[in-house]
Amino acid sequence: MKRIISLCFASLLLLLGGCATVIRSNVTAFNEWPADLPNKSFVFEHTDAQNNDLEYRNYEGLVRTELQRLGFVQQDNAAAAQLKVAMNYSIAARDVHVVEPVVADPMWYGPYGWGRPGFYGPRFNDPFYDPFWYAPQVIGQREYDYQLFLRRLNITITRAAGGQKLYDVTVNSEGKMNALPAVMPYLVRSAFTDFPGKSGVPHVVKLKVEDQQ
């Protein structure tokens, strides 16, 4: 029996060790992307506030990397660019209150549980043993509060001449991580997953958080 318990405990540790943080995003993109667009030169379109925003410039670099991966080329001369790229982002918090039952399993946590002196609990080799007699018991409630953060990113690509919108994607991601700079790389990658994709069809993108060490 001790060997079985040890194996179960080891399996649990392996399972927990293999768990990884995942950024889950809901992505919806609307597009009228041309079947053939030979010139993918672009410039970023800024508001006055964004022109002197260092945080924005950092996120702009992430978008630039994704666009270049897709074959776009940034133009130094704005007049020569065929496309304009604009970006907006936000983060908002909401409070969550949880009430959940507290469960005690007498096979493990009773006054005579395994590993404690004087254990006279159920024996698996006892012919009169019935596992239903030892079902977990609800003994109370536990209440706690935490915050969830809605991280939102919107990116648009338009024609420089005429302003026709070609791509408009919105990424919404909710989680406990409130550091937007840590989450933004995953939101940007999610925005361009399967680019340009099916217009107006929401989909979920899950990205594993990379180890920063």
Beta strands, then each sheet from edge to edge (+ up, - down):
strand 1: 22-31
strand 2: 41-44
strand 3: 73-74
strand 4: 83-104
strand 5: 137-159
strand 6: 165-175
strand 7: 203-208
sheet 1: 3+ 2+ 4+ 5- 6+ 1- 7+
end
